[in-house]
Protein backbone atom coordinates (compact mmCIF):
# COMPACT_ATOMS: atom_id res chain seq x y z
CA UNK A 1 0.00 0.00 0.00
CA UNK A 2 1.63 3.25 -1.16
CA UNK A 3 0.89 6.91 -1.75
CA UNK A 4 2.42 8.49 -4.86
CA UNK A 5 2.76 12.17 -5.70
CA UNK A 6 1.00 13.13 -8.94
CA UNK A 7 3.08 16.06 -10.13
CA UNK A 8 5.95 17.15 -12.36
CA UNK A 9 6.97 19.97 -10.00
CA UNK A 10 10.38 19.62 -8.38
CA UNK A 11 9.19 21.83 -5.52
CA UNK A 12 6.32 19.40 -4.90
CA UNK A 13 8.79 16.51 -4.98
CA UNK A 14 11.01 18.20 -2.39
CA UNK A 15 8.02 18.70 -0.09
CA UNK A 16 6.93 15.10 -0.66
CA UNK A 17 10.41 13.91 0.30
CA UNK A 18 10.15 15.89 3.55
CA UNK A 19 6.94 14.04 4.42
CA UNK A 20 8.88 10.79 4.48
CA UNK A 21 6.12 8.43 3.33
CA UNK A 22 5.59 9.24 -0.35
CA UNK A 23 6.67 6.17 -2.31
CA UNK A 24 7.18 7.67 -5.77
CA UNK A 25 5.92 10.12 -8.38
CA UNK A 26 3.58 9.84 -11.34
CA UNK A 27 3.67 12.34 -14.19
CA UNK A 28 1.71 12.71 -17.40
CA UNK A 29 2.04 14.85 -20.54
CA UNK A 30 -0.27 17.56 -19.14
CA UNK A 31 1.72 17.88 -15.90
CA UNK A 32 5.01 18.01 -17.80
CA UNK A 33 3.62 20.68 -20.13
CA UNK A 34 2.73 22.83 -17.10
CA UNK A 35 6.37 22.77 -15.98
CA UNK A 36 7.52 23.99 -19.39
CA UNK A 37 10.78 22.02 -19.45
CA UNK A 38 11.76 18.90 -21.44
CA UNK A 39 11.13 15.52 -19.84
CA UNK A 40 14.83 14.73 -20.20
CA UNK A 41 15.47 17.50 -17.67
CA UNK A 42 12.43 17.09 -15.42
CA UNK A 43 12.43 13.32 -14.84
CA UNK A 44 15.99 13.14 -13.44
CA UNK A 45 15.33 16.23 -11.32
CA UNK A 46 12.25 14.57 -9.83
CA UNK A 47 14.24 11.41 -9.10
CA UNK A 48 16.88 13.45 -7.31
CA UNK A 49 14.37 15.58 -5.39
CA UNK A 50 12.38 12.64 -4.01
CA UNK A 51 15.50 10.57 -3.43
CA UNK A 52 13.82 7.16 -3.55
CA UNK A 53 11.13 5.21 -5.37
CA UNK A 54 10.07 5.29 -9.00
CA UNK A 55 9.23 8.33 -11.09
CA UNK A 56 6.71 7.37 -13.77
CA UNK A 57 6.77 8.87 -17.24
CA UNK A 58 3.87 8.43 -19.66
CA UNK A 59 4.72 7.54 -23.25
CA UNK A 60 3.27 10.08 -25.66
CA UNK A 61 5.05 9.74 -29.01
CA UNK A 62 2.78 9.42 -32.09
CA UNK A 63 3.51 5.85 -33.28
CA UNK A 64 4.30 2.54 -31.55
CA UNK A 65 7.81 2.64 -32.99
CA UNK A 66 8.31 6.18 -31.72
CA UNK A 67 6.94 5.22 -28.31
CA UNK A 68 9.41 2.35 -28.03
CA UNK A 69 12.31 4.67 -28.81
CA UNK A 70 10.88 7.20 -26.35
CA UNK A 71 10.65 4.52 -23.66
CA UNK A 72 14.26 3.45 -24.05
CA UNK A 73 15.47 7.06 -24.03
CA UNK A 74 13.56 7.89 -20.83
CA UNK A 75 14.54 4.68 -19.02
CA UNK A 76 18.21 5.49 -19.65
CA UNK A 77 17.93 8.82 -17.82
CA UNK A 78 18.00 7.17 -14.38
CA UNK A 79 18.32 3.38 -14.68
CA UNK A 80 16.26 1.63 -12.00
CA UNK A 81 14.46 4.81 -10.92
CA UNK A 82 12.11 5.43 -13.87
CA UNK A 83 8.85 3.61 -14.51
CA UNK A 84 6.73 3.81 -17.64
CA UNK A 85 3.02 4.58 -17.94
CA UNK A 86 1.76 3.01 -21.15
CA UNK A 87 -1.79 3.57 -22.44
CA UNK A 88 -3.86 0.38 -22.47
CA UNK A 89 -4.35 -0.23 -26.19
CA UNK A 90 -3.55 -3.48 -28.08
CA UNK A 91 -0.45 -2.07 -29.77
CA UNK A 92 0.78 -0.37 -26.60
CA UNK A 93 0.16 -3.49 -24.50
CA UNK A 94 2.43 -5.39 -26.90
CA UNK A 95 5.10 -2.76 -26.23
CA UNK A 96 4.47 -3.09 -22.50
CA UNK A 97 5.03 -6.84 -22.73
CA UNK A 98 8.37 -6.38 -24.52
CA UNK A 99 9.64 -3.77 -22.10
CA UNK A 100 8.50 -5.74 -19.06
CA UNK A 101 10.33 -8.83 -20.36
CA UNK A 102 13.47 -6.68 -20.45
CA UNK A 103 13.03 -5.69 -16.79
CA UNK A 104 11.26 -2.33 -17.07
CA UNK A 105 8.57 -1.46 -14.52
CA UNK A 106 5.46 -0.67 -16.54
CA UNK A 107 2.00 0.56 -15.61
CA UNK A 108 -0.95 0.23 -17.97
CA UNK A 109 -2.66 3.61 -17.78
CA UNK A 110 -6.05 4.95 -18.87
CA UNK A 111 -7.64 1.60 -18.04
CA UNK A 112 -11.43 1.91 -18.27
CA UNK A 113 -12.60 -1.72 -18.25
CA UNK A 114 -11.94 -5.05 -16.56
CA UNK A 115 -11.10 -6.69 -19.90
CA UNK A 116 -8.38 -4.11 -20.53
CA UNK A 117 -7.08 -4.81 -17.04
CA UNK A 118 -6.99 -8.54 -17.73
CA UNK A 119 -4.99 -8.03 -20.92
CA UNK A 120 -2.52 -5.77 -19.10
CA UNK A 121 -2.09 -8.31 -16.31
CA UNK A 122 -1.27 -11.02 -18.84
CA UNK A 123 1.20 -8.67 -20.57
CA UNK A 124 3.09 -8.25 -17.31
CA UNK A 125 2.01 -4.79 -16.14
CA UNK A 126 3.10 -4.08 -12.57
CA UNK A 127 0.26 -1.60 -12.10
CA UNK A 128 -3.17 -0.86 -13.57
CA UNK A 129 -4.01 2.85 -13.48
CA UNK A 130 -7.72 3.73 -13.67
CA UNK A 131 -8.79 7.38 -13.79
CA UNK A 132 -11.34 7.16 -11.01
CA UNK A 133 -13.03 10.54 -11.11
CA UNK A 134 -13.07 10.59 -14.91
CA UNK A 135 -14.56 7.09 -14.95
CA UNK A 136 -17.29 8.26 -12.59
CA UNK A 137 -18.10 11.17 -14.89
CA UNK A 138 -18.03 9.14 -18.11
CA UNK A 139 -19.08 5.65 -17.00
CA UNK A 140 -21.08 6.34 -13.84
CA UNK A 141 -19.01 4.67 -11.09
CA UNK A 142 -15.24 4.94 -10.94
CA UNK A 143 -15.03 3.01 -7.69
CA UNK A 144 -16.85 0.07 -9.29
CA UNK A 145 -14.11 0.08 -11.93
CA UNK A 146 -11.47 -0.05 -9.17
CA UNK A 147 -13.27 -3.02 -7.60
CA UNK A 148 -13.40 -4.87 -10.91
CA UNK A 149 -9.72 -4.23 -11.64
CA UNK A 150 -8.68 -5.32 -8.14
CA UNK A 151 -10.66 -8.52 -8.62
CA UNK A 152 -8.95 -9.14 -11.96
CA UNK A 153 -5.53 -8.65 -10.36
CA UNK A 154 -6.43 -11.17 -7.64
CA UNK A 155 -7.87 -13.66 -10.12
CA UNK A 156 -4.81 -13.64 -12.38
CA UNK A 157 -2.59 -14.38 -9.39
CA UNK A 158 0.35 -12.27 -10.52
CA UNK A 159 2.08 -9.22 -9.10
CA UNK A 160 -0.16 -6.65 -10.76
CA UNK A 161 -1.97 -4.18 -8.49
CA UNK A 162 -4.21 -1.15 -8.89
CA UNK A 163 -2.74 2.34 -8.69
CA UNK A 164 -5.73 4.67 -8.62
CA UNK A 165 -5.41 8.11 -10.24
CA UNK A 166 -7.74 11.03 -10.99
CA UNK A 167 -8.78 11.38 -7.35
CA UNK A 168 -10.26 14.75 -6.51
CA UNK A 169 -10.76 14.56 -2.73
CA UNK A 170 -9.50 12.70 0.35
CA UNK A 171 -12.85 10.89 0.48
CA UNK A 172 -12.46 9.67 -3.10
CA UNK A 173 -8.91 8.50 -2.36
CA UNK A 174 -10.04 6.49 0.66
CA UNK A 175 -12.97 5.15 -1.37
CA UNK A 176 -10.51 3.85 -3.96
CA UNK A 177 -8.46 2.11 -1.26
CA UNK A 178 -11.59 0.54 0.23
CA UNK A 179 -12.59 -0.58 -3.28
CA UNK A 180 -9.33 -2.49 -3.64
CA UNK A 181 -6.69 -0.07 -4.92
CA UNK A 182 -3.32 -1.03 -3.49
CA UNK A 183 -1.90 2.42 -4.23
CA UNK A 184 -3.12 5.94 -4.95
CA UNK A 185 -1.52 8.91 -6.65
CA UNK A 186 -2.49 12.41 -5.60
CA UNK A 187 -1.46 16.04 -6.09
CA UNK A 188 0.49 17.45 -3.14
CA UNK A 189 -2.46 19.43 -1.82
CA UNK A 190 -4.59 16.28 -1.71
CA UNK A 191 -1.86 14.32 0.08
CA UNK A 192 -1.71 17.03 2.74
CA UNK A 193 -5.51 17.15 2.92
CA UNK A 194 -5.57 13.47 3.94
CA UNK A 195 -4.28 14.53 7.34
CA UNK A 196 -6.70 17.41 7.89
CA UNK A 197 -9.97 17.64 9.78
CA UNK A 198 -11.43 20.77 11.42
CA UNK A 199 -12.26 18.87 14.60
CA UNK A 200 -8.60 17.89 14.98
CA UNK A 201 -7.62 21.56 14.82
CA UNK A 202 -10.39 22.37 17.27
CA UNK A 203 -9.15 19.75 19.72
CA UNK A 204 -5.58 21.05 19.46
CA UNK A 205 -6.78 24.59 20.22
CA UNK A 206 -8.71 23.31 23.24
CA UNK A 207 -5.62 21.54 24.58
CA UNK A 208 -3.54 24.69 24.01
CA UNK A 209 -6.11 26.71 25.97
CA UNK A 210 -6.00 24.19 28.80
CA UNK A 211 -2.23 24.47 29.00
CA UNK A 212 -2.48 28.25 29.13
CA UNK A 213 -5.02 28.00 31.93
CA UNK A 214 -2.70 25.77 33.92
CA UNK A 215 -0.02 28.43 33.67
C-alpha positions in Angstrom: 0.0 0.0 0.0 1.6 3.2 -1.2 0.9 6.9 -1.7 2.4 8.5 -4.9 2.8 12.2 -5.7 1.0 13.1 -8.9 3.1 16.1 -10.1 5.9 17.2 -12.4 7.0 20.0 -10.0 10.4 19.6 -8.4 9.2 21.8 -5.5 6.3 19.4 -4.9 8.8 16.5 -5.0 11.0 18.2 -2.4 8.0 18.7 -0.1 6.9 15.1 -0.7 10.4 13.9 0.3 10.1 15.9 3.6 6.9 14.0 4.4 8.9 10.8 4.5 6.1 8.4 3.3 5.6 9.2 -0.4 6.7 6.2 -2.3 7.2 7.7 -5.8 5.9 10.1 -8.4 3.6 9.8 -11.3 3.7 12.3 -14.2 1.7 12.7 -17.4 2.0 14.8 -20.5 -0.3 17.6 -19.1 1.7 17.9 -15.9 5.0 18.0 -17.8 3.6 20.7 -20.1 2.7 22.8 -17.1 6.4 22.8 -16.0 7.5 24.0 -19.4 10.8 22.0 -19.4 11.8 18.9 -21.4 11.1 15.5 -19.8 14.8 14.7 -20.2 15.5 17.5 -17.7 12.4 17.1 -15.4 12.4 13.3 -14.8 16.0 13.1 -13.4 15.3 16.2 -11.3 12.2 14.6 -9.8 14.2 11.4 -9.1 16.9 13.5 -7.3 14.4 15.6 -5.4 12.4 12.6 -4.0 15.5 10.6 -3.4 13.8 7.2 -3.6 11.1 5.2 -5.4 10.1 5.3 -9.0 9.2 8.3 -11.1 6.7 7.4 -13.8 6.8 8.9 -17.2 3.9 8.4 -19.7 4.7 7.5 -23.2 3.3 10.1 -25.7 5.1 9.7 -29.0 2.8 9.4 -32.1 3.5 5.8 -33.3 4.3 2.5 -31.5 7.8 2.6 -33.0 8.3 6.2 -31.7 6.9 5.2 -28.3 9.4 2.3 -28.0 12.3 4.7 -28.8 10.9 7.2 -26.4 10.6 4.5 -23.7 14.3 3.5 -24.1 15.5 7.1 -24.0 13.6 7.9 -20.8 14.5 4.7 -19.0 18.2 5.5 -19.7 17.9 8.8 -17.8 18.0 7.2 -14.4 18.3 3.4 -14.7 16.3 1.6 -12.0 14.5 4.8 -10.9 12.1 5.4 -13.9 8.8 3.6 -14.5 6.7 3.8 -17.6 3.0 4.6 -17.9 1.8 3.0 -21.2 -1.8 3.6 -22.4 -3.9 0.4 -22.5 -4.4 -0.2 -26.2 -3.5 -3.5 -28.1 -0.5 -2.1 -29.8 0.8 -0.4 -26.6 0.2 -3.5 -24.5 2.4 -5.4 -26.9 5.1 -2.8 -26.2 4.5 -3.1 -22.5 5.0 -6.8 -22.7 8.4 -6.4 -24.5 9.6 -3.8 -22.1 8.5 -5.7 -19.1 10.3 -8.8 -20.4 13.5 -6.7 -20.4 13.0 -5.7 -16.8 11.3 -2.3 -17.1 8.6 -1.5 -14.5 5.5 -0.7 -16.5 2.0 0.6 -15.6 -1.0 0.2 -18.0 -2.7 3.6 -17.8 -6.1 5.0 -18.9 -7.6 1.6 -18.0 -11.4 1.9 -18.3 -12.6 -1.7 -18.3 -11.9 -5.0 -16.6 -11.1 -6.7 -19.9 -8.4 -4.1 -20.5 -7.1 -4.8 -17.0 -7.0 -8.5 -17.7 -5.0 -8.0 -20.9 -2.5 -5.8 -19.1 -2.1 -8.3 -16.3 -1.3 -11.0 -18.8 1.2 -8.7 -20.6 3.1 -8.3 -17.3 2.0 -4.8 -16.1 3.1 -4.1 -12.6 0.3 -1.6 -12.1 -3.2 -0.9 -13.6 -4.0 2.9 -13.5 -7.7 3.7 -13.7 -8.8 7.4 -13.8 -11.3 7.2 -11.0 -13.0 10.5 -11.1 -13.1 10.6 -14.9 -14.6 7.1 -14.9 -17.3 8.3 -12.6 -18.1 11.2 -14.9 -18.0 9.1 -18.1 -19.1 5.6 -17.0 -21.1 6.3 -13.8 -19.0 4.7 -11.1 -15.2 4.9 -10.9 -15.0 3.0 -7.7 -16.8 0.1 -9.3 -14.1 0.1 -11.9 -11.5 0.0 -9.2 -13.3 -3.0 -7.6 -13.4 -4.9 -10.9 -9.7 -4.2 -11.6 -8.7 -5.3 -8.1 -10.7 -8.5 -8.6 -8.9 -9.1 -12.0 -5.5 -8.7 -10.4 -6.4 -11.2 -7.6 -7.9 -13.7 -10.1 -4.8 -13.6 -12.4 -2.6 -14.4 -9.4 0.3 -12.3 -10.5 2.1 -9.2 -9.1 -0.2 -6.6 -10.8 -2.0 -4.2 -8.5 -4.2 -1.2 -8.9 -2.7 2.3 -8.7 -5.7 4.7 -8.6 -5.4 8.1 -10.2 -7.7 11.0 -11.0 -8.8 11.4 -7.4 -10.3 14.8 -6.5 -10.8 14.6 -2.7 -9.5 12.7 0.3 -12.8 10.9 0.5 -12.5 9.7 -3.1 -8.9 8.5 -2.4 -10.0 6.5 0.7 -13.0 5.2 -1.4 -10.5 3.9 -4.0 -8.5 2.1 -1.3 -11.6 0.5 0.2 -12.6 -0.6 -3.3 -9.3 -2.5 -3.6 -6.7 -0.1 -4.9 -3.3 -1.0 -3.5 -1.9 2.4 -4.2 -3.1 5.9 -4.9 -1.5 8.9 -6.7 -2.5 12.4 -5.6 -1.5 16.0 -6.1 0.5 17.4 -3.1 -2.5 19.4 -1.8 -4.6 16.3 -1.7 -1.9 14.3 0.1 -1.7 17.0 2.7 -5.5 17.1 2.9 -5.6 13.5 3.9 -4.3 14.5 7.3 -6.7 17.4 7.9 -10.0 17.6 9.8 -11.4 20.8 11.4 -12.3 18.9 14.6 -8.6 17.9 15.0 -7.6 21.6 14.8 -10.4 22.4 17.3 -9.1 19.8 19.7 -5.6 21.1 19.5 -6.8 24.6 20.2 -8.7 23.3 23.2 -5.6 21.5 24.6 -3.5 24.7 24.0 -6.1 26.7 26.0 -6.0 24.2 28.8 -2.2 24.5 29.0 -2.5 28.3 29.1 -5.0 28.0 31.9 -2.7 25.8 33.9 0.0 28.4 33.7 
